[in-house]
Amino acid sequence: MEALECIKTRRSVRKFKEDIIPDEVIRELVELASYSPSWKNTQTIRYISVSDPEKIKKIAEEGVMGFALNEKTVSRAHQLMVVTQKNGICGYERDGSFSTSKGAGWEMFDAGIAAQTFCLAAHEKGIGTVILGVFDDKKVGEIVGVPEGQTVATVIAMGYPVFAPEMPPRKSVDDLLTIQ
């Protein structure tokens, strides 16, 4: 798949077939996501692949803050990717001070780049994904056993899509761009 086609055709997928993504493919997706740029090349993003049905059920029931759409999406997924970030590195200097006006917010910027790269790589392999925005990072972290010094940045539901969702309307370039 060409890069532009991949960008234009990737959609958030919320209904998945029961087929399990092989570990080798997941390893390849993480390898591809590892090429994502990061602040000062700190590469603080980590991945936890979850396919244990009990953990997925628990995340659906207790980890999405009662948000019904995410409860349904997670419960339909047979696999999740929990994206974590190592704390206190990205956006910080060695003495612990912030390098940017974003403070610790830069960590999420890198996590977003990595998550989107992961999702684009998955799309190229015929795997559907959706990046969840409503979840309890502490609860999800407890359920999957996030290591000390890391925080859950996002949860990605993934699997082979039941169908390809239609593209929602896009804003025009004129609405999005200001040229000065």
C-alpha positions in Angstrom: 0.0 0.0 0.0 1.3 3.4 -0.9 1.8 5.9 2.0 -0.8 8.4 0.8 -3.4 5.7 0.2 -2.7 4.3 3.7 -3.2 7.8 5.3 -6.4 8.4 3.3 -8.1 5.0 3.9 -7.3 4.3 7.5 -10.4 4.4 9.6 -11.3 3.8 13.3 -12.6 0.2 13.4 -14.8 -0.9 16.3 -16.0 -4.4 15.1 -13.6 -7.2 14.8 -13.6 -10.8 13.5 -12.6 -13.5 16.0 -9.3 -14.2 14.2 -6.3 -13.5 16.4 -3.4 -11.4 15.1 -0.3 -13.6 15.3 2.5 -12.5 17.7 4.9 -12.2 14.8 2.7 -9.6 13.1 2.3 -7.7 16.4 6.1 -7.7 16.8 6.4 -6.3 13.2 3.8 -3.6 14.0 5.8 -2.5 17.1 9.0 -2.6 15.1 7.4 -0.3 12.5 6.1 2.0 15.2 9.6 2.1 16.7 10.6 4.3 13.7 8.3 7.1 15.0 10.2 10.2 15.9 10.5 11.1 19.5 11.6 14.1 21.5 15.4 14.1 21.5 15.2 10.5 20.3 14.3 9.4 23.8 12.1 6.5 22.5 10.1 6.3 25.7 7.0 4.6 24.3 6.4 0.9 25.2 3.7 -1.6 24.2 1.8 -4.2 26.1 -0.2 -6.6 23.8 -3.2 -8.0 25.6 -5.1 -11.0 24.3 -6.2 -12.5 27.7 -10.1 -12.5 27.5 -10.4 -12.0 31.2 -8.2 -8.9 31.2 -10.0 -7.5 28.1 -13.4 -8.1 29.8 -12.1 -6.4 33.0 -10.9 -3.4 31.0 -14.3 -3.2 29.2 -16.2 -3.3 32.6 -13.9 -1.3 34.8 -11.3 0.6 32.7 -13.3 2.8 30.4 -15.0 5.1 32.9 -18.4 3.8 32.1 -18.2 5.2 28.5 -20.7 2.9 26.7 -19.1 3.1 23.3 -15.7 2.1 24.6 -17.2 -0.7 26.7 -18.8 -2.1 23.6 -15.6 -1.6 21.5 -13.3 -3.2 24.0 -15.6 -6.1 24.6 -15.7 -6.8 20.8 -12.0 -6.8 20.5 -10.0 -10.0 21.0 -6.8 -8.0 21.3 -5.7 -4.7 22.7 -2.5 -2.8 22.5 -1.8 -0.7 25.7 0.6 2.0 24.8 2.7 3.3 27.7 5.2 6.0 28.2 8.2 6.0 30.5 7.7 8.9 32.9 9.9 12.0 33.4 12.1 11.7 30.4 10.4 13.1 27.3 10.3 16.9 27.5 12.7 17.0 30.5 16.3 17.8 30.9 18.7 15.6 32.9 18.3 17.8 35.9 14.5 17.2 35.9 13.5 20.7 34.6 11.2 21.0 31.5 12.8 21.8 28.2 9.6 23.2 26.6 6.6 25.2 27.7 4.5 22.0 27.2 6.0 20.5 30.4 5.1 16.9 30.8 2.6 17.3 27.9 5.3 16.5 25.4 5.1 12.8 26.5 1.6 12.6 25.1 2.7 14.1 21.8 5.3 11.4 21.3 2.7 8.8 22.4 0.3 10.1 19.8 2.9 9.9 17.0 3.7 6.3 18.0 0.1 5.3 18.3 -0.8 6.7 14.8 2.3 5.1 13.3 1.2 1.8 14.9 -2.3 2.2 13.5 -1.1 3.1 10.0 1.2 0.0 10.0 -1.7 -2.2 11.1 -3.9 -0.8 8.4 -1.3 -1.6 5.8 -1.4 -5.2 7.1 -5.3 -5.4 6.9 -5.7 -4.9 10.7 -8.3 -2.5 12.0 -7.6 -0.3 15.0 -9.2 2.4 17.1 -7.3 4.6 19.5 -9.5 5.0 22.6 -9.6 8.4 24.3 -11.8 7.6 27.3 -10.2 5.2 29.7 -8.9 5.2 33.3 -5.1 5.0 32.9 -4.5 3.9 36.5 -7.1 1.1 36.3 -6.0 -0.1 32.9 -2.4 0.0 34.2 -3.4 -2.2 37.3 -5.2 -4.7 35.1 -2.3 -5.2 32.6 0.5 -4.7 35.1 2.2 -1.6 33.7 5.8 -1.5 35.1 6.8 1.0 37.7 7.8 4.4 36.2 5.4 4.1 33.2 1.9 5.5 32.5 -0.8 4.3 30.1 -0.9 6.8 27.3 -3.7 5.1 25.3 -5.4 1.8 24.6 -5.8 0.6 21.0 -8.5 -1.9 20.2 -7.3 -4.0 17.3 -8.3 -6.9 15.1 -9.3 -7.9 11.6 -12.2 -5.7 10.7 -15.7 -7.1 10.1 -16.1 -4.3 7.6 -14.4 -1.1 6.4 -16.1 1.9 7.9 -17.1 4.8 5.6 -15.0 7.9 5.7 -16.7 10.7 7.7 -16.9 14.1 6.1 -13.5 16.0 6.2 -13.0 19.7 6.8 -11.7 21.6 3.8 -8.1 22.8 3.6 -9.5 26.3 3.7 -11.1 25.6 7.1 -7.9 24.0 8.4 -5.1 26.2 7.1 -4.0 29.7 7.7 -1.2 31.0 5.6 0.6 34.1 6.9 
